[in-house]
Amino acid sequence: MVKVKVTMDPRAMRELANAPIKALEVVANGKEQSILTEIANAQVVPKQTGELERSAWVDKTGLKKGQVKIVYDTPYARRLYWHPEYNFRRDKNANAQGLWLEAWQKEQKGWIRKTFEKLVKKFGGGFIK
């Protein structure tokens, strides 16, 4: 008969449980590696005055459930987004188009996943390899 005694480190368990939430928050709204920065760098948002691009923010109300939303908060954002047939000017944002988040998502080729995985490892306290 073999007896095994397992002792769990509560601090380590908290770190492991919180790592994905911290990683999602940083990916969504971090200073260097954020979704909003990457979208702006891709130049896919239609731009005339820049107000639409500046209005973007990350709604983190679902963060504890592992969900965040990207919101463009101008009266005309919805109209521009859902009408890719519009002839968007491209002198300020070379790839400006409707449905810009879908276009960006296709182009980013796993950036979110790779960045998220790297941050989960970082915030996991060295327990995740």
C-alpha positions as CSV (number, residue, x, y, z in Angstrom):
1,M,0.0,0.0,0.0
2,V,1.3,3.4,-1.0
3,K,0.3,6.6,0.8
4,V,0.6,9.9,-0.8
5,K,0.2,13.3,0.8
6,V,-0.4,16.2,-1.5
7,T,0.0,19.8,-0.2
8,M,-1.3,22.6,-2.4
9,D,0.3,26.0,-2.2
10,P,-2.7,28.4,-2.1
11,R,-0.6,31.3,-3.5
12,A,0.5,29.2,-6.5
13,M,-3.1,28.1,-7.1
14,R,-4.3,31.7,-7.1
15,E,-1.5,32.7,-9.5
16,L,-2.5,29.9,-11.8
17,A,-6.2,30.7,-11.6
18,N,-5.6,34.5,-12.2
19,A,-3.0,34.1,-15.0
20,P,-5.5,33.9,-17.9
21,I,-7.5,36.8,-16.7
22,K,-4.4,39.0,-16.3
23,A,-3.2,37.9,-19.7
24,L,-6.5,38.7,-21.4
25,E,-6.6,42.2,-19.7
26,V,-3.0,42.9,-21.0
27,V,-3.7,41.6,-24.5
28,A,-7.0,43.6,-24.6
29,N,-5.8,46.9,-23.2
30,G,-2.0,46.7,-22.4
31,K,0.3,49.6,-23.1
32,E,2.6,47.9,-25.6
33,Q,0.9,44.7,-26.7
34,S,-2.7,45.6,-27.1
35,I,-5.4,44.7,-29.6
36,L,-6.2,48.4,-30.0
37,T,-2.6,49.2,-30.9
38,E,-2.4,46.4,-33.3
39,I,-5.6,47.4,-35.0
40,A,-4.4,51.0,-35.3
41,N,-1.1,49.8,-36.7
42,A,-2.9,47.7,-39.4
43,Q,-4.6,50.9,-40.6
44,V,-7.9,49.2,-41.3
45,V,-10.2,51.7,-39.5
46,P,-11.7,54.3,-41.8
47,K,-10.1,57.7,-41.0
48,Q,-11.1,61.2,-41.9
49,T,-10.5,63.2,-38.7
50,G,-9.3,60.2,-36.6
51,E,-12.3,60.5,-34.2
52,L,-13.5,57.0,-35.0
53,E,-10.1,55.4,-34.3
54,R,-9.7,57.5,-31.1
55,S,-13.2,56.4,-29.9
56,A,-12.1,52.8,-29.6
57,W,-12.0,51.3,-26.2
58,V,-12.1,47.8,-24.6
59,D,-15.2,46.9,-22.6
60,K,-13.8,44.6,-19.8
61,T,-17.1,44.0,-18.0
62,G,-16.9,40.3,-19.0
63,L,-13.3,39.9,-18.1
64,K,-13.9,37.5,-15.2
65,K,-15.7,35.2,-17.7
66,G,-12.8,35.5,-20.2
67,Q,-14.6,38.0,-22.5
68,V,-13.7,41.5,-23.7
69,K,-15.4,43.6,-26.4
70,I,-13.9,46.2,-28.7
71,V,-16.2,49.2,-28.9
72,Y,-16.0,52.1,-31.4
73,D,-18.1,54.8,-29.8
74,T,-19.2,57.3,-32.4
75,P,-22.7,57.8,-33.9
76,Y,-21.5,56.7,-37.3
77,A,-19.3,53.7,-36.3
78,R,-22.0,51.1,-36.9
79,R,-22.9,52.5,-40.3
80,L,-19.3,52.5,-41.5
81,Y,-18.6,49.1,-40.1
82,W,-21.5,47.3,-41.7
83,H,-21.1,48.8,-45.1
84,P,-17.9,47.5,-46.7
85,E,-19.2,48.7,-50.1
86,Y,-18.5,52.3,-49.2
87,N,-15.6,53.8,-51.0
88,F,-13.3,54.6,-48.0
89,R,-10.5,57.1,-48.4
90,R,-7.1,55.5,-48.1
91,D,-4.8,58.5,-47.8
92,K,-4.7,58.4,-44.0
93,N,-5.2,54.7,-43.4
94,A,-4.0,52.6,-46.3
95,N,-6.2,49.6,-45.6
96,A,-9.4,51.4,-44.5
97,Q,-12.5,49.4,-45.0
98,G,-15.8,48.3,-43.6
99,L,-15.8,45.2,-41.4
100,W,-12.3,46.2,-40.3
101,L,-12.1,43.9,-37.3
102,E,-12.8,40.9,-39.5
103,A,-10.1,42.0,-42.0
104,W,-7.6,42.7,-39.1
105,Q,-8.3,39.3,-37.6
106,K,-7.5,37.5,-40.8
107,E,-4.3,39.4,-41.2
108,Q,-3.0,39.1,-37.6
109,K,-2.5,35.4,-38.1
110,G,-2.6,34.2,-34.5
111,W,-1.1,37.3,-32.8
112,I,-3.8,37.3,-30.1
113,R,-3.3,33.6,-29.3
114,K,0.5,33.8,-29.3
115,T,0.6,36.9,-27.1
116,F,-2.0,35.5,-24.8
117,E,-0.1,32.2,-24.3
118,K,3.1,34.1,-23.6
119,L,1.4,36.3,-21.0
120,V,-0.3,33.3,-19.3
121,K,3.1,31.7,-18.9
122,K,4.5,35.0,-17.5
123,F,1.7,35.5,-15.0
124,G,1.5,31.8,-14.1
125,G,4.4,32.3,-11.7
126,G,6.7,29.9,-13.5
127,F,4.3,27.0,-13.0
128,I,3.3,26.8,-16.6
129,K,5.8,25.6,-19.2
